[in-house]
Amino acid sequence: LPDKDAREAKFKRDLEDMLQLSDITYGDMAEATEQYNYRDMDRLITCVKNKVIKAVSAEYGDQFKAIEALKSGTFTLNKTLFESAKEEVLPTPKDDVLAAIAAWEKKFKSGLQE
């Protein structure tokens, strides 16, 4: 898994050209995604971008006004929007979690057969 510095750098690299931040930092995003691998982060960043596009389009209606709002920083990525995306994109379960789930399912299924 990428460490905090790597996650922070990825968020910055993938998001800073598109939008500005308000009440959240790239460091905050990195802290909140400790269990995310790079593929998980790519999915999360895509979700964040989609949510930003939908929100700014809904707020400004006109495509050119929406783009200007992003460029000028009038519309920013905030913690609420990031957390909303994070709720939709969970980290991929790790091997130990998958093993625990498999063991529980096996135990559950054997209990049904008794």
KOLSEKE-946631 format. One line per field, with one value per atom (N, C-alpha, C): residue in three letters; x, y negated, z negated. Coordinates in Angstrom, 1 decimal, padded with zeros to 4 digits. Example, Ala and Ser with C-alpha at 12.3 -4.5 7.8 and 13.67 -1.06 7.14 Angstrom:
// residues 2
r	(ALA_ALA_ALA_SER_SER_SER);
x	(013.2_012.3_013.2_012.8_013.7_012.9);
y	(005.7_004.5_003.3_002.2_001.1_000.0);
z	(-007.8_-007.8_-007.8_-007.1_-007.1_-007.9);
This chain:
// residues 114
r	(LEU_LEU_LEU_PRO_PRO_PRO_ASP_ASP_ASP_LYS_LYS_LYS_ASP_ASP_ASP_ALA_ALA_ALA_ARG_ARG_ARG_GLU_GLU_GLU_ALA_ALA_ALA_LYS_LYS_LYS_PHE_PHE_PHE_LYS_LYS_LYS_ARG_ARG_ARG_ASP_ASP_ASP_LEU_LEU_LEU_GLU_GLU_GLU_ASP_ASP_ASP_MET_MET_MET_LEU_LEU_LEU_GLN_GLN_GLN_LEU_LEU_LEU_SER_SER_SER_ASP_ASP_ASP_ILE_ILE_ILE_THR_THR_THR_TYR_TYR_TYR_GLY_GLY_GLY_ASP_ASP_ASP_MET_MET_MET_ALA_ALA_ALA_GLU_GLU_GLU_ALA_ALA_ALA_THR_THR_THR_GLU_GLU_GLU_GLN_GLN_GLN_TYR_TYR_TYR_ASN_ASN_ASN_TYR_TYR_TYR_ARG_ARG_ARG_ASP_ASP_ASP_MET_MET_MET_ASP_ASP_ASP_ARG_ARG_ARG_LEU_LEU_LEU_ILE_ILE_ILE_THR_THR_THR_CYS_CYS_CYS_VAL_VAL_VAL_LYS_LYS_LYS_ASN_ASN_ASN_LYS_LYS_LYS_VAL_VAL_VAL_ILE_ILE_ILE_LYS_LYS_LYS_ALA_ALA_ALA_VAL_VAL_VAL_SER_SER_SER_ALA_ALA_ALA_GLU_GLU_GLU_TYR_TYR_TYR_GLY_GLY_GLY_ASP_ASP_ASP_GLN_GLN_GLN_PHE_PHE_PHE_LYS_LYS_LYS_ALA_ALA_ALA_ILE_ILE_ILE_GLU_GLU_GLU_ALA_ALA_ALA_LEU_LEU_LEU_LYS_LYS_LYS_SER_SER_SER_GLY_GLY_GLY_THR_THR_THR_PHE_PHE_PHE_THR_THR_THR_LEU_LEU_LEU_ASN_ASN_ASN_LYS_LYS_LYS_THR_THR_THR_LEU_LEU_LEU_PHE_PHE_PHE_GLU_GLU_GLU_SER_SER_SER_ALA_ALA_ALA_LYS_LYS_LYS_GLU_GLU_GLU_GLU_GLU_GLU_VAL_VAL_VAL_LEU_LEU_LEU_PRO_PRO_PRO_THR_THR_THR_PRO_PRO_PRO_LYS_LYS_LYS_ASP_ASP_ASP_ASP_ASP_ASP_VAL_VAL_VAL_LEU_LEU_LEU_ALA_ALA_ALA_ALA_ALA_ALA_ILE_ILE_ILE_ALA_ALA_ALA_ALA_ALA_ALA_TRP_TRP_TRP_GLU_GLU_GLU_LYS_LYS_LYS_LYS_LYS_LYS_PHE_PHE_PHE_LYS_LYS_LYS_SER_SER_SER_GLY_GLY_GLY_LEU_LEU_LEU_GLN_GLN_GLN_GLU_GLU_GLU);
x	(000.8_000.0_000.9_000.4_001.2_001.2_002.3_002.4_001.7_001.6_000.9_001.4_002.8_003.4_003.0_003.0_002.7_001.3_000.4_-001.1_-001.3_-000.6_-000.8_-000.3_000.8_001.4_000.4_-000.2_-001.1_-002.3_-002.9_-004.1_-003.7_-002.6_-002.1_-001.9_-001.2_-000.9_-002.2_-003.2_-004.4_-005.5_-005.4_-006.5_-006.2_-004.9_-004.6_-004.8_-004.7_-004.9_-006.4_-007.3_-008.7_-009.4_-009.0_-009.8_-009.0_-009.5_-008.9_-009.6_-008.9_-009.5_-009.9_-010.9_-011.4_-011.1_-011.9_-011.7_-011.1_-010.3_-009.6_-008.3_-007.3_-006.0_-005.7_-004.6_-004.2_-003.7_-003.1_-002.7_-003.9_-005.0_-006.2_-006.7_-006.7_-007.2_-006.3_-005.0_-004.1_-004.3_-004.5_-004.8_-006.1_-007.1_-008.4_-008.4_-007.3_-007.3_-006.1_-005.9_-004.7_-004.8_-006.0_-006.1_-006.3_-006.2_-006.4_-005.1_-005.2_-004.1_-004.2_-003.3_-003.4_-004.6_-005.1_-006.3_-007.5_-007.6_-008.6_-008.6_-007.4_-007.3_-007.7_-007.4_-007.8_-009.3_-009.9_-011.4_-012.0_-011.4_-011.8_-011.7_-010.5_-010.3_-011.3_-011.6_-012.6_-013.9_-014.3_-015.5_-015.6_-014.5_-014.4_-014.6_-013.9_-014.0_-015.5_-016.1_-017.5_-018.4_-018.2_-019.1_-018.9_-017.6_-017.3_-018.0_-017.9_-018.5_-020.0_-020.6_-022.1_-022.5_-021.8_-022.1_-021.9_-020.8_-020.6_-021.5_-021.8_-022.8_-024.2_-024.6_-025.9_-025.9_-024.9_-024.8_-024.8_-024.1_-023.9_-024.6_-025.1_-025.9_-025.1_-024.7_-023.9_-022.5_-022.1_-020.8_-019.7_-019.7_-018.6_-018.5_-019.7_-019.6_-019.1_-019.4_-019.0_-017.4_-016.9_-015.5_-014.8_-015.3_-014.8_-014.8_-015.8_-015.9_-014.8_-014.5_-013.5_-012.1_-011.9_-010.6_-010.3_-011.4_-011.2_-011.2_-011.6_-011.6_-012.9_-013.9_-015.2_-015.9_-015.7_-016.2_-015.0_-015.0_-013.8_-014.2_-013.3_-013.5_-013.5_-014.5_-014.6_-014.6_-014.5_-014.4_-015.7_-016.9_-018.1_-018.2_-017.8_-017.8_-016.8_-015.6_-014.6_-015.2_-015.7_-016.2_-017.4_-018.2_-019.3_-018.7_-017.7_-017.0_-016.4_-015.8_-015.1_-016.1_-017.3_-018.3_-018.7_-018.6_-019.0_-017.8_-016.6_-015.5_-014.7_-015.0_-014.3_-013.0_-012.1_-010.8_-011.1_-010.3_-010.3_-010.0_-010.8_-010.5_-009.1_-008.4_-007.1_-007.2_-006.1_-006.1_-006.6_-006.2_-006.6_-008.1_-008.7_-010.1_-010.8_-010.3_-011.0_-010.9_-009.8_-009.7_-010.7_-010.9_-011.8_-013.3_-013.6_-014.9_-015.1_-014.2_-014.3_-014.5_-013.8_-013.9_-015.3_-015.8_-017.1_-018.2_-018.0_-019.0_-019.0_-017.8_-017.7_-018.4_-018.2_-018.8_-020.3_-020.8_-022.2_-022.9_-022.3_-022.9_-022.9_-021.9_-021.9_-023.0_-023.3_-024.3_-025.7_-025.8_-027.1_-027.4_-026.3_-026.5_-026.8_-026.6_-026.8_-028.2);
y	(001.2_000.0_-001.2_-002.3_-003.5_-004.2_-004.8_-005.5_-006.8_-007.5_-008.8_-009.8_-009.9_-010.9_-010.5_-009.3_-008.8_-009.1_-008.9_-009.1_-010.6_-011.4_-012.9_-013.4_-012.9_-013.3_-012.9_-011.7_-011.3_-012.2_-012.5_-013.4_-014.8_-015.3_-016.6_-016.5_-015.5_-015.4_-015.3_-014.5_-014.2_-015.2_-016.1_-017.0_-018.5_-018.9_-020.3_-021.1_-020.4_-021.2_-021.4_-020.6_-020.7_-021.7_-021.7_-022.4_-022.8_-023.8_-024.2_-023.6_-023.6_-023.0_-024.1_-023.8_-024.8_-024.3_-023.5_-023.0_-021.7_-021.3_-020.0_-020.2_-019.4_-019.5_-018.1_-018.1_-016.8_-015.9_-016.4_-015.7_-015.0_-015.8_-015.2_-014.1_-014.2_-013.1_-011.9_-012.1_-011.0_-010.3_-011.1_-010.5_-009.6_-010.1_-009.4_-008.2_-007.9_-006.8_-005.8_-005.6_-004.8_-003.3_-002.8_-001.4_-001.3_-002.4_-002.4_-002.1_-001.2_-001.0_-002.0_-001.9_-002.9_-002.7_-001.5_-001.3_-001.9_-001.7_-002.3_-003.8_-004.3_-005.8_-006.3_-005.6_-006.0_-006.1_-005.0_-005.0_-006.1_-006.4_-007.5_-008.9_-009.1_-010.3_-010.5_-009.5_-009.6_-009.9_-009.3_-009.6_-011.1_-011.6_-013.0_-013.9_-013.6_-014.5_-014.5_-013.3_-013.2_-014.0_-013.9_-014.6_-016.1_-016.6_-018.0_-018.5_-017.7_-018.1_-018.2_-017.3_-017.3_-018.5_-018.7_-019.8_-021.1_-021.4_-022.7_-022.9_-021.9_-022.1_-022.4_-021.7_-022.0_-023.4_-023.8_-025.2_-026.3_-026.1_-027.2_-027.0_-025.8_-025.6_-025.7_-026.8_-027.1_-026.5_-025.7_-025.0_-026.0_-027.1_-028.1_-028.7_-029.0_-029.6_-028.5_-027.3_-026.2_-026.1_-026.1_-026.0_-027.2_-028.4_-029.6_-029.5_-029.0_-028.8_-027.9_-026.8_-025.9_-026.6_-027.3_-028.0_-029.1_-029.8_-031.0_-030.6_-029.4_-028.9_-029.3_-029.9_-030.2_-028.9_-027.8_-026.5_-025.7_-025.1_-024.3_-022.9_-022.1_-020.8_-020.9_-020.5_-020.6_-019.2_-019.2_-017.9_-017.1_-017.8_-017.1_-016.3_-017.0_-016.4_-015.2_-015.4_-014.3_-013.1_-013.4_-012.3_-011.6_-012.3_-011.7_-010.7_-011.1_-010.2_-009.0_-009.3_-008.2_-007.1_-007.6_-006.6_-005.7_-006.1_-005.3_-004.4_-004.8_-004.0_-003.5_-002.3_-001.7_-001.0_-000.9_-000.2_001.2_001.8_003.2_004.0_005.0_005.8_006.5_006.5_007.1_008.6_009.3_010.8_011.3_010.7_011.2_011.0_009.9_009.7_010.7_010.9_011.9_013.3_013.6_014.9_015.0_014.0_014.0_014.1_013.4_013.5_015.0_015.6_016.9_017.9_017.7_018.6_018.4_017.2_016.9_017.6_017.4_018.1_019.6_020.2_021.6_022.1_021.3_021.6_021.4_020.4_020.1_021.2_021.6_022.6_023.9_024.3_025.6_025.5_024.4_024.3_024.4_024.1_024.2_025.7_026.5_027.9_028.8_028.3_029.2_029.4);
z	(000.0_000.0_000.0_000.7_000.7_-000.7_-001.1_-002.3_-002.2_-003.3_-003.4_-002.4_-002.3_-001.4_000.1_000.4_001.8_002.1_001.1_001.3_001.5_000.7_000.8_002.1_002.6_003.9_005.0_004.9_006.0_006.0_004.9_004.8_005.4_005.0_005.5_007.1_007.5_009.0_009.8_009.3_010.1_009.9_008.9_008.7_008.8_008.5_008.4_009.7_010.9_012.1_012.4_011.7_012.0_011.0_009.8_008.8_007.6_006.9_005.6_004.4_003.3_002.1_001.1_000.3_-000.7_-002.1_-002.7_-004.1_-004.2_-003.2_-003.2_-002.5_-002.9_-002.3_-001.6_-000.8_-000.2_-001.3_-002.4_-003.5_-004.2_-004.4_-005.0_-004.2_-002.8_-002.0_-002.1_-002.2_-002.4_-003.8_-004.8_-006.1_-006.1_-005.3_-005.3_-004.4_-003.7_-002.8_-003.0_-004.3_-004.7_-004.1_-004.0_-003.5_-002.0_-001.3_000.1_000.9_001.9_002.8_004.0_004.9_006.0_006.9_007.1_007.9_007.2_005.8_005.1_005.2_005.1_005.2_006.5_007.6_008.9_009.0_008.4_008.5_007.6_006.5_005.6_006.3_006.9_007.6_008.8_009.5_010.6_010.0_008.9_008.2_007.7_007.2_006.7_007.9_009.0_010.2_010.7_010.8_011.2_010.3_009.0_008.1_008.2_008.4_008.6_009.9_011.0_012.2_012.1_011.4_011.2_010.3_009.3_008.3_008.9_009.6_010.2_011.4_012.1_013.2_012.7_011.6_011.0_010.4_009.8_009.2_010.2_011.3_012.3_013.6_013.9_015.0_016.3_016.7_017.9_017.8_018.8_018.8_018.7_019.4_019.3_017.9_017.3_015.9_015.0_015.2_014.3_014.4_015.6_015.8_015.2_015.4_014.8_013.2_012.7_011.2_010.7_011.4_011.0_011.2_012.3_012.5_011.5_011.2_010.3_008.8_008.5_007.1_006.5_007.2_006.7_006.2_007.0_006.6_006.2_005.0_004.5_004.1_004.0_003.4_001.9_001.2_-000.3_-000.9_-002.2_-002.9_-002.7_-002.7_-002.5_-001.2_-000.1_001.2_001.2_000.6_000.6_-000.2_-001.3_-002.2_-001.5_-000.7_000.0_001.0_001.7_002.7_002.0_000.9_000.1_-000.4_-000.7_-001.1_000.0_001.2_002.4_002.8_002.5_003.0_001.8_001.4_000.3_000.7_-000.2_000.2_000.4_001.3_001.6_000.4_000.0_-001.1_-001.0_-002.0_-002.0_-002.3_-002.1_-002.2_-003.5_-004.6_-005.9_-006.1_-005.6_-005.7_-004.8_-003.6_-002.7_-003.4_-004.0_-004.7_-005.9_-006.6_-007.7_-007.2_-006.1_-005.5_-005.0_-004.4_-003.9_-005.1_-006.1_-007.3_-007.9_-008.0_-008.5_-007.7_-006.3_-005.4_-005.5_-005.7_-005.8_-007.1_-008.2_-009.5_-009.4_-008.7_-008.6_-007.8_-006.7_-005.8_-006.5_-007.3_-008.0_-009.1_-009.7_-010.7_-010.1_-008.8_-008.1_-007.8_-007.6_-007.2_-008.4_-009.6_-010.8_-011.1);
